[in-house]
């Protein structure tokens, strides 16, 4: 089997169930942006190779679960309205994010200022992934009623919060310097 099919050479692609749409269709933008976020997370995690810190294995396990669930989000976005989603997003995934956010946030202490995306390379990468997730969320919101499962919007909203906290968590445990916003600049 070849990786290329040539079926998209004229600017069309297939959604799940074979519906053909333009490659700039809002659904394609939405699930493509989730794919971009997933790749951004993977790139951020690659910066943790060789790093050794208490809790790293658990952190990697949580992040890889997030990457897997992003495929579920993509499946929701790539499935036309009225069709069955094979990898349906579940409310428990949002609950997991909130539980993890609370656990890591408690370890971080209160945030008193805006911070700039910076510090350890993995932390900066997670901040980048967070902004990509926000874009995916905007596309999902723009789908409106065409999006059958509104949990997608909630999940993406919570995931961006999760990635913000994860970036801070990495900085704390790997000595990355958290730079606060200087409002007088």
C-alpha positions as CSV (number, residue, x, y, z in Angstrom):
1,X,0.0,0.0,0.0
2,X,1.3,3.4,-0.9
3,X,1.2,6.4,1.4
4,X,0.1,8.7,-1.5
5,X,-3.3,8.3,-3.2
6,X,-3.3,11.3,-5.5
7,X,-7.0,11.7,-4.6
8,X,-6.3,15.2,-3.0
9,X,-4.4,16.6,-5.9
10,X,-7.3,18.8,-6.9
11,X,-7.8,20.4,-3.5
12,X,-10.4,17.9,-2.2
13,X,-10.1,15.4,0.7
14,X,-12.4,12.9,2.3
15,X,-14.1,13.1,5.7
16,X,-14.9,10.0,7.6
17,X,-17.6,8.1,5.7
18,X,-16.1,9.3,2.4
19,X,-17.8,12.7,2.0
20,X,-15.6,14.8,-0.2
21,X,-14.9,18.4,0.8
22,X,-12.4,21.2,-0.1
23,X,-9.1,21.0,1.8
24,X,-9.9,24.4,3.2
25,X,-13.3,23.3,4.5
26,X,-13.9,24.4,8.1
27,X,-14.0,20.8,9.3
28,X,-10.6,20.1,7.7
29,X,-9.2,23.3,9.3
30,X,-10.5,22.1,12.7
31,X,-9.2,18.6,12.6
32,X,-6.0,19.6,10.8
33,X,-5.3,22.1,13.6
34,X,-5.8,19.3,16.2
35,X,-3.2,17.3,14.2
36,X,-0.9,20.3,14.4
37,X,-1.4,20.6,18.1
38,X,-0.7,16.9,18.5
39,X,2.6,17.3,16.6
40,X,3.5,20.4,18.7
41,X,3.0,18.3,21.9
42,X,5.2,15.6,20.4
43,X,7.9,18.1,19.6
44,X,7.7,19.6,23.1
45,X,8.0,16.1,24.6
46,X,11.0,15.3,22.5
47,X,12.9,18.0,24.5
48,X,12.4,15.9,27.6
49,X,14.6,13.1,26.3
50,X,17.6,12.7,28.6
51,X,15.9,14.8,31.3
52,X,15.6,13.0,34.6
53,X,13.2,14.3,37.2
54,X,10.8,12.8,39.7
55,X,7.4,12.4,38.1
56,X,8.7,12.4,34.5
57,X,7.3,9.0,33.7
58,X,3.9,9.9,34.9
59,X,4.1,13.3,33.1
60,X,4.9,11.5,29.8
61,X,2.1,8.9,30.3
62,X,-0.4,11.7,30.8
63,X,0.8,13.6,27.8
64,X,0.7,10.6,25.5
65,X,-2.9,10.0,26.7
66,X,-3.7,13.6,25.7
67,X,-2.1,12.9,22.3
68,X,-4.3,9.8,21.9
69,X,-7.5,11.7,22.9
70,X,-6.7,14.4,20.4
71,X,-7.2,11.7,17.8
72,X,-10.7,11.2,19.2
73,X,-11.3,15.0,18.9
74,X,-10.1,14.8,15.3
75,X,-12.5,11.9,14.6
76,X,-15.4,14.0,16.0
77,X,-14.4,16.9,13.8
78,X,-13.9,14.7,10.7
79,X,-17.3,13.0,11.0
80,X,-20.2,14.6,9.1
81,X,-23.2,15.7,11.2
82,X,-25.7,12.8,11.7
83,X,-23.1,10.1,11.3
84,X,-21.8,7.8,14.1
85,X,-18.4,8.8,15.5
86,X,-16.3,5.7,16.1
87,X,-13.9,7.3,18.6
88,X,-16.4,9.5,20.5
89,X,-15.1,12.0,22.9
90,X,-16.3,11.4,26.5
91,X,-17.0,13.7,29.4
92,X,-14.5,11.7,31.5
93,X,-11.7,13.0,29.3
94,X,-12.5,16.6,30.4
95,X,-12.7,15.4,34.1
96,X,-9.3,13.9,33.7
97,X,-7.9,17.1,32.5
98,X,-9.4,19.1,35.3
99,X,-8.1,16.6,37.9
100,X,-4.6,16.8,36.5
101,X,-4.7,20.6,36.2
102,X,-5.6,20.8,39.9
103,X,-2.9,18.4,40.9
104,X,-0.1,20.2,39.0
105,X,-1.4,23.6,39.8
106,X,-1.3,22.9,43.6
107,X,2.4,22.0,43.2
108,X,3.0,25.3,41.4
109,X,1.6,27.8,43.8
110,X,-0.5,30.9,42.8
111,X,0.1,32.8,39.6
112,X,0.4,36.5,40.4
113,X,1.4,37.9,37.0
114,X,1.0,37.1,33.3
115,X,3.9,35.0,32.1
116,X,5.7,35.0,28.8
117,X,6.0,31.6,27.0
118,X,9.6,30.8,27.9
119,X,11.9,28.7,30.0
120,X,12.8,25.1,29.2
121,X,12.5,24.1,25.6
122,X,9.7,21.6,26.4
123,X,7.9,24.3,28.3
124,X,8.1,26.8,25.4
125,X,6.9,24.0,23.1
126,X,3.9,23.3,25.4
127,X,3.0,27.0,25.3
128,X,3.1,26.8,21.5
129,X,0.9,23.7,21.5
130,X,-1.5,25.6,23.8
131,X,-1.9,28.4,21.2
132,X,-2.5,25.8,18.4
133,X,-5.2,24.2,20.6
134,X,-6.9,27.6,21.0
135,X,-7.0,27.9,17.2
136,X,-8.6,24.5,16.9
137,X,-11.1,25.5,19.5
138,X,-12.0,28.6,17.5
139,X,-12.6,26.4,14.4
140,X,-14.7,24.0,16.4
141,X,-16.8,26.9,17.7
142,X,-17.2,28.2,14.1
143,X,-18.7,24.8,13.1
144,X,-21.6,25.6,15.4
145,X,-24.5,23.2,14.9
146,X,-22.5,21.2,12.4
147,X,-20.6,19.9,15.3
148,X,-22.7,17.1,16.8
149,X,-20.8,16.7,20.1
150,X,-20.2,20.0,21.8
151,X,-17.9,18.3,24.3
152,X,-15.3,18.9,21.6
153,X,-15.3,22.7,22.4
154,X,-15.2,22.1,26.1
155,X,-12.3,19.6,25.8
156,X,-10.3,21.9,23.6
157,X,-10.9,24.8,26.0
158,X,-9.8,22.7,29.0
159,X,-6.8,21.3,27.0
160,X,-5.4,24.8,26.5
161,X,-5.6,25.4,30.2
162,X,-4.0,22.0,30.8
163,X,-1.1,22.8,28.5
164,X,-0.5,26.1,30.2
165,X,-0.2,24.4,33.6
166,X,1.9,21.6,32.1
167,X,4.3,24.2,30.7
168,X,4.7,25.8,34.1
169,X,5.1,22.4,35.7
170,X,7.9,21.5,33.4
171,X,9.6,24.8,34.1
172,X,9.4,24.3,37.8
173,X,10.8,20.7,37.7
174,X,13.5,21.3,35.2
175,X,14.7,24.7,36.4
176,X,13.3,26.7,33.4
177,X,13.0,30.4,34.2
178,X,9.4,31.6,34.2
179,X,9.5,35.2,32.8
180,X,6.7,37.5,34.0
181,X,5.2,40.1,31.8
182,X,6.6,43.6,32.4
183,X,3.6,45.9,32.0
184,X,5.9,49.0,31.7
185,X,7.5,47.9,28.5
